[in-house]
Amino acid sequence: MNSKDLINLEQKFGAHNYHPLDVVITRGKGVWVWDVEGKKYLDFLAAYSALNQGHCHPRLVEAVKTQIEKLTLTSRAFRNDQLALFYQTVNELTGFEAILPMNSGAEAVETAIKVVRKWGYMKKGVPTDKAKIIVSENNFHGRTTTIISFSSEQSYRKGFGPFTPGFEIIPFGDIDALRNCIDENTVAFLTEPIQGESGIIIPPTGFLKEAFQLCRQNEVLLILDEIQSGLGRTGKMFAYQHELESEPDGVIIGKALSGGMYPVSAFLSNWEVMEVIKPGEHGSTFGGNPLAAVIAQEALKILVDEKLIENSAQMGEYLLDQLKQMNINSLKEIRGKGLWIGIELDHPVRKEAEKLMDKGILCKETHENTLRIAPPLIINKQEIDWALDKINTVLV
């Protein structure tokens, strides 16, 4: 079948809950993908940062092949020989002492919400069902009913109520608003250190450090959603490391945790927080399965062994600098950290994304007016220069 046939088939039988670019990808390797007609594209989105290690990384392919022939699933009714090794790898690379594995990023966010609420009741002494979690305006943490309950984006909420209570929204990066919002029932401040879905929005310098101190002073947990921003995307293992010298109370990871091979996510914390969860109170049939554990171990080791975090910092600085030197038409702002860049124009950018696709570059609009750029962290200068030449023909 050709692209048109497959698109028509998808439209006929598939729910219309996405508006993808009309490219039908059949193969990927490194930073490149090919459509069913054989045209080659540079992937400048990396599946929203899930492919930090690139498409079909050979070490991950080999890990999958080896493990899939041995053991894929036991459920958590029994132990397996890979989960403990996954925990050890995460601890060694991140410093967090307690890990709760799940599958999707949204599941890990839901997990964090349950844990911090229970911590509030058991450890802080918040009255039953009165726990409050503070979140940031224009956040994106997933699409479950509870998560959209604290979204400020109406398109995520319209038609899906009634909504889950217990959340209060403040402007992103506003330390005074955070200070004024905290009360005796506040159990956590849940935020992205850099907002991805909103267009790579970076808070004021010092905000995260002040938020950390404010949470400490008020016995409030600081929980950071690093599903997109973490695991090397911003030129550090975690985006919070650009400001904080010690770990927050919790971090949520996913996407690149599996290098695009399999849904793997986790909530990371310390035992003072995580010990509130007891057997039977939370879980997942597939969470922590041996196949996921093997993939995640290898994905994390690749980031370190191949110095992809350092490459993200170096190539990201180069890409951002080159983009800022362009005389881009209708430009409002260019924002970025590492290989995570938003190009905001003064109009919807869908047409620009389609023109870039025609030139062989795949990226996507977010919040209508911003092109989000997030290539695999394995990208090199030659590939970036190739992309810059194409971008120049479309945006300048």
N, C-alpha and C positions, 0 to 999 in steps of 0.2 A: 504493500500500500504506500502511496505517496503522502506528503504532508497534508494536503487538502482532504484526502479520504479519512485520515486519522483524526483530523480536527473535526470533521463533520460527525464522525462516529462518537467522539468525545462529547460534542455538544448534544447529540441525540440522547445518550444514556447517562451522562455524568451530571451530577448536581452542579449548578452554575454559581458556585461559591468562590470562584477565582476569575480574574481577568488577565490571563497570561499573555505574553507576547506570542505571536503565531509562528513559533519555531518549534519543530518536533525533533528533539534530541534523541539520538540512538546510541551514541558512544562518547566516552570521555577519557582523557588521559592528561594528567598534570593540570595545566591551566586551560587546556583546549577541549572543546566538544565539537561533535559533528552531527548534522541533522540527517534525516533519512535520505535526502538527495545527495549527501556527501559534502555539503558546504561546511567549512571549518570556521569556528568562532572562538574568540577569547572570552572566557567566562569571567566577567567583572562583577559577579554577585556572590559566587561560591555558596549557593543555596542558603542565602542569608547567614553566612559565616559558619555553616555546617561543614564546609569543605576546606577548612584551613590547610589541610595537608594535601590538597589537590584531589583530582578525580582518580579513583582506582589506584591509590598509592600501592606499589608492589608489596611493601611490607604488610599492609593491611589485607590485601588480597590473599597473601600467603597465610596470614593468621586466621582468616575466615575459613579458608580451605582446610587447614589442619584441624581446627576445632570443630567444624561442622560435621566432620566424619567421626568425631569422638563422642561429643555430648553437647546438646544445645539447650536443654531445659530440664530442670528438676522441680521447679516451683520452690518457694521458700519453706516448704514442708520438710525438705531435706537440705543438707549442706552440699556444696560442690567444691571442687578443688581449685577454682579460679577466683571466687569472690573475695577471699581473704587477701589474695595477691593484688587484686584490684584496689582494695582498701589501702594496702600498704603503699602502692604506687601513688595513689592520690595524696596520702599523708606526706610522703617524702617530697612530692613536687609542690604541694600547696601549703603545708603546715597545719591543716585542719585535722583534728584528732577524731572526729566522729562523722561518719558518712552514711547517708540513707539513699540507696540507689532507686531510681525509678526509670521510666522510659522516655516520655516526651517532656519538653520543657515546661509545658503547662502543668503536668503532673507534679513536677518538682516544685513549682510555685505553690500549688495547692498543698503539697506536703509541708512546705515552710510555714504557710498560714496556719495549718493545724498545730504544728509544733509550737510556734510562738504563742498562739492562744493558750494552749495547755500550760506552757511555761508561765504565762501570766497568772493563771489560776492557781497553779501548784507552788510557784516560787515567789511571785510578786504579791500574791494575795488579792488579785482583782476579783470583785464579786462575780459570781457565775453569770455567764452570757453578757457581760458588760465590757469585754476586752475590745479595745480600739486599736486599729492599725492605721498609721498615717502613710499616705502614698502621694506620688507626684502627679501633677496635671500633665496631660498628654503622654502618660505612661503607656507601655505595651508589655504585658506580662503573659499573654495568652488569650484563649477564647472560650474558656469554660464559663458556665453561668456565674460562678462566684467571682472569677477574675474580671469579667466585663462589668460586674456590679460596681467596681471602683475605677472603671475607665471613664475618661472625660470625652471620648470620641463617640458622638451620637450614632454614627453608622455602625459601630460595634454593639450598640445597646438597643437600638430601635426595634421593637417587636419581640424582645426576648425577656421582658420582665415577668413577674416581680423579681426584684434584685435582693441579693444577700446584704444584710446590714453589717455594721461594725467597721466601716472604713471612712476616713476623712481625707479629702484631697486638698493639697496645698500647691502653690506655684513651684515649678521645678527650679531648684537652685536658690530658693528664698529662705535664708537662715532665720530671719525674723518670723516668717510665717510658721516655720517648724517650731520655733521656741514658743510661740503663742498657742500653737495647737496641742502641744503636749499637756496632758492632765494625768490625774492619778490612775486612770484606767488605760492609759496608753501602754501597749505591750511592745510595739515595734514600729520602726520607720522602714518601710519597704520601698526601695527605689532602684532604678538603673543608674550606675555612675555616669554613663553617657547614654542618652536616649537614641536608640537606633531607628525604630519605626517612625519616629517624629522627624527624622531627617538629620541624624548625627548631631544632636544638640548637646553641647558641652556646657556644664554649669560653670558659674564664676570660679575663678581660682581661689582655693581655700574653702570652698563650700563643704566638700566632703570631710575635710579635717575638722571643721567647726561642728558639723552634724555628728561626727563620731564623738567629740567631746561633750556635746549637748546630750546625746543619748546616754553616755556614761553617767553624767551628773544626775540624770532623772530616772535611772534604772529602766531604760528603754533599749530594746535590742535593735541594732543596726543590721538590716538584712539587705544584701545587694544582689540584684538580678544581673548576673554576668553571662547569661545564656548566649547573647550575641557579642558582648564586649569582651568576654574572657577568652582564655586559652590562646593568647598571643595576638589577638586581633588589633589591639591598640599599641603594640610594641612592648607590652609587658605581659606577664602571665595573666594578670588581672588588671583591669582598668583602674581599680581603686589604688593600685600600687604607685600610680603617678603622684598620689598625695599622702596616703596612709603608710606608716612604717610598721604597723601591726595589723593582724587580721581583724576584720569586723566580726560581729557575733555569728553571722551566717552568710554564705554565698550560695547562689543557685547556678548550676552549670548544666549544659546540654550541648546540642548541636555538634560543635567540633570535638566533643568528648568521644565521638565515635568515628570521626573523619568521614562522615557521610555514609558509613556502611550499614548503620543500624540505629534505631532510636535508643539512645542511652542518655540519662540525665541523673542528677543527684543534688541533694541538699547537703551542704557541708556546714558543720558547726563545731562546737565544743561539747564536752560531756555534761557540763552544767546545764546546758540547754537541751541536748538530745536525750538525756536520760529520762525525760518526762514521758517519752513514748514507750509503752510496754507491749508485750506480745498480744496480738489480736486487735490492736487499736489502729493500725495502719499497715498497708502493704500493697503488693502487686504480684500477680502470678508471674509476670515476665521480669519484674524488677530484680536486678542482680543475677540474672541467669548467666551460665558459664560462657556462652557465646558473646554476650554483651561485655562481660568482664574481660575476656581476652582481647576483644577489639579495642575497648577503652584503654587498657594497659598499653597496647601498642601505639594507639593514637597519641597518647600523652608522651610516650618515649620518643616518638618521631619529632614532636615539637622541640624537644630538648636536643636530641642527637643531631638533628639537621639544622639546628640554630634558626628555626623558623621565626621565633619571637624576635631575635635580633634583626633578621631580614625584614620583618614587618616594620620595625622602627626605621631602618635605613631606607628601604624602598618606599615606605609611606611618606617619609620626609621629602624624598626626591619627587614623588608623584604630586604631592600637595604643592610643593614649590613651583613645579612646572605648570600646574593648572592655574596657580595664582598669577603667573606671568602672562597667561593668555588673555586676550581682549575679548572675553566671552560676551556675546550679545545678551541683553536683558538680564544680566547677572545681578542678583541681590547679595548673595554671600556664598563663600566657599568655607566649609568647616571640616576639620578632620583631626584624627589622632591615629597614628600608625597607618595601616592599610584599611582605613574606614573613613570614607570621605563623602560628604554631601555637597552637591552643587545645586544651590537654590536659585531658580530664575523667577521672574516676575509674572509667570504664567504657567499653566499646566504643561508638564514636560513629557507627556505620553508620546507625542510625535517625535521628540528628540530621541527617546528610547527606541522607537521603531526605526528611525534613520540610522542610529548607531548599530542596530541589529543588521540592517542592510549592508553596513560597512564591515560587519564581522565582529562586533563587540556586543556582548549581552550584559545589560544592566537593567535596572527597573526603577520606575518612579515610586516615590513614597510621599504620602500626604500631598499628592497631586503636583506640587511645584518643585520637588527636589529629586534629583537623580542620585541614587545611592550607589556608591562604588565600594566594592569589597571583594577584591580578587583573592584567590588562594594565596597563602603566605609563602608559597614556593616561587612566586613570580620573580623574574630577574629584570635587570635594567633594559635589556634589549626588547623584551616583551612589553615593558611599560612604554618605551619609546615608540614601538609599533602602535600601541593603543593611543598614545598622545597625538600621533599624526592623524589618526582617524577622528579622534575627538575634535581636533582643530578644524577639520573640514565640516563638521556638523554644528558645532557650537559657536565658532568664531565668524 
